[in-house]
Amino acid sequence: MQQPFDIRLGDKDYAVFPEGNDVYVIFKDGKEYLSIQKDTDLQWIKLDAETGTPIFETDDEINNIGREILAYVPEEDDEEELEEDKD
């Protein structure tokens, strides 16, 4: 599974924790902010915090976070650590 990583949108930093099955828990300002799931490359869905059910609303921030998740490339050091963990 992919390791957690950070992204930046404008002046905001987000920590991204992959949960599997295209679901990600997003932290903003050090606090759990929301969970999102990939629908398509351009469309992401917010998940209800209590039930985990999809909330089908268009949200530019969520789609921008999703775009950054797809664009994220692990740094070389991160990839080396992953290889070491497999051994």
Secondary structure, DSSP 8 states (H G I E B T S, - for coil): ----EEEEETTEEEEEEEEETTEEEEEETTEEEEEEEESSSS-EEEE-TTT--EE----HHHHHHHHHHHH----HHHHHHHHHHH-
